[in-house]
Amino acid sequence: MRDKAREFTSETKREIWRKQWGRCAICGEVCKGHNATRRGEIHHIKPISLGGGNEISNGIGLCDKPCHQEANDYVFRHTRRSA
């Protein structure tokens, strides 16, 4: 079961994509609209686990692969705690 508190609303997602012209913020590929060449996802800039929220200013549109995966990997590498 998904935790809705960790997700952006549909309206917020649309606004983020609108501000980015439907393009991935990293590679520039079209991810939204009828000309989409890749599937798009919204990424939390500051993760919920670190106090980030679901507001427009904390979201960025990325293509699902490889950019969204690279962003998640970067966050994981730079936020995990030392054992």
PyMOL commands that set and color helices and strands:
alter all, ss='L'
color gray80, all
select helices_A, chain A and resi 4-6+10-19+48-50+56-58+64-79
alter helices_A, ss='H'
color red, helices_A
select strands_A, chain A and resi 40-44+59-63
alter strands_A, ss='S'
color yellow, strands_A
deselect
rebuild
show_as cartoon
